[in-house]
Amino acid sequence: VVDEELKMMTRVCDSDVTVSGPYLKEMARLAHTGYEIRGRSSRDPREILRETMFAPTVTGSPLENACRVIGTYESGGRGYYSGVVALIGRDERRRRTLDSAVVIRTAEIDRAGRLE
């Protein structure tokens, strides 16, 4: 999956892309492995997000094959199965910044507290 994400990053970044990890994030009953991928881009953060979704961490890899398999075996959409949480801002030199993470197996809860 990291290879697919690196391909996406090299398409949207203007210069070198760096990878840190793997690292282990321990939780109450499980542990996740993770990587941090960094790069610089002159593109608008919204454009970067558009270009980098579908996330291979959600669909699988290689991306095109995974999407084809999903289309074959899943008759309906996944709804709000996954998405992105993003912080868009500016650094101390007023350059735009984007820090984002993919959220998986999310749920929509209405105002009455019902799960959608």
C-alpha angles and dihedrals in degrees: 000000000000089000091057092047090050090054090054093047093050089054094054102033125085096210142013121335118216130203126205121191160330094236131170121237110195120206133180097281106004145025130231128204115220146176133205115222118193135185143147125244137175090210124108110267091236090057090050091053091049091050095049100049126116089064115214088219087068104034102031135240141318083038101216093048092046092052090049091052092047090051091051098048105029113069097191138034122274093236113204092351093136143352143153136280111205138180111204117187146116132278127225090280091052093251115146116257133198124191112177142167133190116241116208131198094012126170135215114225118193125219091269090056096253120144112240 
